């Protein structure tokens, strides 16, 4: 269960999002403002036989009616309201009019959240899907129609007494995930807003994680989006982290390094606030002590503690930020009090952010711990090989190549394992790298993979000894 602090904050944070959403802050909301000013000539649709007399009678009265008159019309004949709007959505082809209809419907639902039950009850009575008329609109070319329909879907899904059924939920979550991944999507804020609504509900969080939605969020955040997109997507991660089981597994997608980057680059206090709240959940809302420690160490490795200490020195008035700062600094400092050199190394490798920390150059460390790269089915060794395969950072490549070499130096039987994992081929190809440091570390690592007398590798031989040819030391007899 979420902590008491998280539950209180959840209400506060979402209230902030909801209040912000009442003014035009996205392309969808800006366009909706202009759509509301349009006038639809319903008489022409009747005369053109595009709508029936019954539909005309209702919509011409309902349109432009006061909130009080709308409420009376809905109370008198709720199902007629559903029938009319469904007929308009399915029967009108003109984009401008359909925009108007969807915006009117969205406003009606916003006036009273309980009205979503009218659609639900009608669909149940007719044994039809409440979602299909709206899902059908997600394929339209007009993007305002697409995202206005999505907004309505999210409201029905979140405000109804009954949750969205699994099949429809899966389809919608996949669609939302795909929307936030679209490059230069001018309606990204609208897709993010729908996710913010949906992920308040635990069942919907589980489905979003199931369709690999977290990796989609991380990929967008890694691209340095606008601060508003950062806020929305980190808010989504914060929602997910309220589920303790999900929180325990979230860092598998490299969330902590990405959030650390967002925190260090944050220019708006609300972004800092939501990142801190997410970090707190990743430590405070995880039941397993070893996972809490792993998350805390990952944050330390990503320089989060240093950044929090800098933030603590600033003049911050937000009580939530002050409280979260105090909590996180205490927890992160506690996590490193009894940290062994192996723990430090494991944390660094898992973060994917290798640097020349002392352990890499320590003969004692490698003598005592090289064999631990074999633990858990060679987990750490596989991570080093993966970094060699995927990283573009010369520093990471240099350190990873060095560590592969030290591994086989102190654990000679590991040469075959490195080769089987593809590490040897990767190290060899970096001997031609443009960065001189990568090239050097790759060369030394290859020598360690090829020869046996490790003490001579990378060192000048003593004068009294015969110099080996080509920089290699011959095998002992």
N, C-alpha and C positions, 0 to 999 in steps of 0.2 A: 504493500500500500504506500502511496505517496506520504511524505512526512507532513506534519501539521503545517510547517512553514510553506511547503510546496502547495498545499491545498489553498491556503490564504492567498499566496502569490498568484495562483492560477486565476482566481477571480479578478484580482487587481490587474494583472497583465492583460487578460482578455477584455476586460472593461476598457482598457486603454485602446486596444485594437478596434473594438466596436465603435467607440466614440470617434476615433480618427476616421473610421469608414463612412461617417455621415457627411463628410465634405468631399468634394471631388479631389481624389488623390491619385487616380489612375486614369488611363485612357478610356476605360469602360465607363467610369463614373462621369468623366467630362463629357463623353458623347451622350450619355443618358440624360444629362442636363439639357442638351439641345433637342433630343428626341421628345422630351416631355413638352416642349414648346410647339410641337407640330400639331396640326389639325387634320384628322382623318375624315374624309367625306364618306361616312358609312352609307349614305343614301345612294351614292354611285355604285357601291358594291351590291346593294339590294337591286337596283335597277339593272345592273349587269348580270344578275342572277348568280353572283358569286357567294352570296350568303342568303339564308332564308329569312322570311319575315320574322320568325321567332327569334333568330339570332340578332337581327337588326333591332327589334324592340328592346331586347335586353342591353346590348352593347351601347346603343345610342343613349340610353338612360344612365347606364353605369359609367360611361366615359364622362369625365369632367364633373362627376357627382362629388358632393362633399363626403368626407370620411363617415359622417353620420348616416348619410343616405346610402352609401356603399354597404355599411354594416347592416342596415335594414334589408336591402336587397339580398344580401347573402343569408341572412337569418330566415327570410321568407322562403327562399328556394335555393339552397346551397348547391344542389346537383345541377341546376340550370347554369349556374356560374361555371362549373367544370365543363359541361357540355359545350357551352358557347366558346370558352377559351380553347378547348381542344379542337373544335371545328375551325376556329380562326388560325390556329397554329398549323393545322394539317391542310387547310384549304387555300390559304393566301400565299401567293408566290412572290409578291412584290416585297423586296427586302425592307424598304422604308416602313411599310405598314406592319410587317412582322416585328421589326425593331420596336415599334410603338406598342404593339400588343404585349410583347415580352417585358418591356419596361413597366407597363401598367400592371401586369401580373406580379412582377417583382415588388412593386410598391405596395400592392394589396397585401402580399404576404408579410412585408416589413411592418405594415400597420398593426398586424395581429398574427403572431407566430402560430397560434392555434389553427389558423385557416389552412395550414398544410394538411390537416386531418380531413378536410373536405375532399381533397384529391385522393387521399388514401382510402377513405370510405367509399367513394364512387368506384374506384378501381376494384376494391374488394367485392362490392355488390355486383359489378359487371364481370368479375373474374378475369380482369385484364391487368396488364402491367401498368403501374403508375409512372414508370420511368420511360417506357418506350417512346411516347410522343416527344419527350425532351431529348432522349438519346439520339433520336432521328435528326434533331437539329444540330447535333455536334458535327455532322458531316457537311453542313452548309459552307459555301464559299465566303459568305459575309462573316467576318470574325467577331463583330459586335453581337450578332445573333448567336454565334457559337458560345461565346463566353457569358452572355446573359442567360442562355439556357443552362449553362454549367452552374452559374450562380444560384438559379432556382433549384436545380437538382440538389446542390449542397444544402440549401435551406430545408427542403423537404426531408432529406436524409438526416439532418441534425435536429430538426425541431419536431419531428413526428414522434409519437409514443413508441412506435415499432421501428426497429432498425432496418436498414437496407438489407435485403437478402443477399446471401453470399455471391451468387452468380453475377448479379447486377453490380454489387460492390466491387468485385474483382475487376470487372470491365471498366468501371468508373475510375478506380485507383490507377489502373494501367494507363488510362487516358490522361489523367492528371499528371502522372509521372512523365509521360511523353511530352506534355505541354511545357513543363518547366525546362526540359532539355532542348527545346527548339531554339536554335541560335537567333539572337536579335529579335526575340518574340516581343512585339510591342504590347501584348496583353499578358506579359509575365506576371505583373503585379496582381492581375485578376485571378490567374491560375493559383498563385501563391495564397491569395485571400481565401479561395475555396479550400485549399489544403489546411489553412489555419483553422477553418471551421470544422472540417472533417476530423482532424486529428485531436480534437478535444474529446472524442469518444474512443474508449479503449479498444473496442472491437474493430474500429476503423484503423486504428494505429497498427494493430496486428496484421491486418490485410496489407497496409501500405508497406510494412517491412517485408511481408511475404513476397510482394512483387518487386522487391529490391529498390524500393523508393529512396532509401537512405543514400545509396550510392549516387542516385540522380541529384539529390540535394548537394552532396559533397562536390560533385563535378561542377555544379553551377557556382558554388561558393569559392571553389578553387580558381575560378575565372575572374575574380575581383569584380563582382557586379556592383550596382549602386547600393548605397547604404540602406535604402528602403527594401530592396530585394534581400540584402543580407539579414535585415531585421526579420522579415517574414519567414525566410527559410530557417534561420536559427530558432525562431519561435516554433516552427514545426518540429525541429529536433528536440526542443525543450518539452513540447507536448509528449513526444514519444518517450522521453526519459522519465515520465511519470510512471510508466510501467516498469517495475523493478526488474522483471525478467529481461525486457528489451534493453533497459539501461545497462545491464550486466554484459550484454553482447554488442553494444553499439560501437565500441572502439575498434572492432574488427574491420570496419570500413574506413579506418584512418580518420575518424571524426576529430579526435583530440588535436592532432597536428593542424588540421584545417581550421578548427575553432580558435586555436592559438594564434594563427595568422590573422584571422578576422579581428580578434581582440587587440593584437598589436597595431593593426592598421585602423582601428575604429576611430571615426571622427565625431560620431554622435553618441551621446550618453545612453540613448535607448538601446543601441547595439551592444555597448559594453554591459548594460544591465542584463540583457537577455542571454548573452554569452556566459556571464557569471552565474546566472540562475541555472543554466544548462550544466555547467561544470559542477555546480553544487549537487545537482541531482545525480550526476555520474559518480559522485563520491558518497553522498548521503543516502541515496535511494537504492543502493545495491546491497543485497543481503550478505553475499559472500565476502569475507574479509580479504581473501587473496585477490579478488577482482577489484575491490576498493583500493587496495594497495597498488595494484597494477595500473589502475586509472590515475591515481595520484602521482605515481612515478613517471607515467607518460607525460603528464602535465609539467612536471619538473623538468624533464628532458627537453620539452618544447619551450622552455624559458618562461612558462606561465607564472611561476613563483616570482621571478625577477620583475615581471611586468606588474603583478599585483602589488608588490612592494612599492613600485613607482606610483601606482594609482593611489595607494594609501597616503602618500605624501601630498596629494592634490586636495584642493578644497571641494569636497563632494558633499552635497546636501541630501541626496536621495537616501532615505533610511534603508531601503532594501539593498542598495549597492553597498552601503557601509557595512551592513550586517553580513552580506555574502562575502565581502572582502575579508572581514575579520575571520569568518569561518574557514574560508579557503586557505588563507595564509597559515592558519593554525594547523589545518589538516595536511597541507603540503610539507610544512616544516617537520611535522611529526613523522611523515612517511620516509624522510631521508635521515633520521637520527641514527638508525642502526643499519644503514644501507651498506651491504658488502660490495666489493669491487665487481663481483659476478652479477649481482642484482643491477648495479649501475650499467654494466655492459648489456645485459639482457634488455633493459629498458630502452637503451639507446638504439639497439638493433631493431627492436619492435617498432620504434617510432619512425624508422626509415630515414632519420636525420643524423647520419654519421658525421663525426668531426674528430679532430685529433685530441680527444680527451686522454688523460694519462694512461688508462688501462691498455690502449692499443700498442703503446711502445714499451710496456712493462714485460720483461722476460719472466719475472716471477708470476705475473698474472697468467701468461700463456702456459707456463710450466704446470701451474696448478689447475687451470680451467679449460685448456684446449679440448679435453675429452668431453666437456659439458656441451659442446656444440653438437654432440651426438644424441643428447637427451631428447625425449619425446619425438622419436623417429626423425632425428636430425633437423629439428625445427629451426634452430638458429642458423645452421649451415644453409638450409634451404632459403632462409630469408636473405642471407648475404648473396647467394647466387641470384635470387630474384632482383635484388637491388642492382647487381651488375647487369642484369638483362633489361631493366626498365628505367633506371635513373639516368637523367641527363646532366646531373650535377657533378662536375669534376671532383669536388671534395668528397662526395659520397662514393664515387667510383674509386678514387685513390685509396680511401680507408678500407672499402670492401675488398679490393684486390690485396691490400696489405694483410688483412685479417685472414683471408683464404690462405695466403702464404704462411702465416704464423701457425695456422691450424695444422697444416701438413708438416710443418717443421717440428712441432711438438707432438704430433700424432701421425707418424709416417704412414700408418695403415689407412689414413684418411684420403690418400691420393686417389685410390680407386673410387672412393665414394664421391669425391669432388668431380671426377671425370664422368661418373654415371649421372650426376646431377646436371651436367653440362657446364660446370664451373670452369674447367680447364680451357675449353674452347673459348669461353667468354673472356677469360683473363688474357689468353693469347692474342685475341683480336685487338685488345686495348694497348698492345705494344706499339701499335701504329696510330694511337690517339693523338689528336692535335695538341692536347694539353700536356706539357712536359711532366707534370707531377703524376698524372694518370699513367703516362707512358713509363715513367721510372718505376712506379709501384707495380705495374703489370709485369715489367721485365724481371724485377726481383722475385715476384710471386711465381713466375714461370720457372725461374731457376730453382726455387724451392720445390716445385712440383716435379722437376726433372732430376735433381741430384740428391745425394745422401749426406754429404758432409756439410751440414747446415751452417756450421760455425764460420765458414768462409764466404758464404753468400752475402753479397753487398758490402764486403769488407776488403781492404787491400791486404794481400798476403804478406807475412813477415819476410824480410829480406833473406833470412837463412833457409827459407823453404822455396822449392821450385814453383815458379808461377804456372798455374794451369792455363791451358790454351782456351781462347774464346771466353775467358772469364768463368769457366766451369771447373769445378773440383772433381778429379777422377775418383771413381769408387775405390773403397778399400778392398784389398784382397780378402 
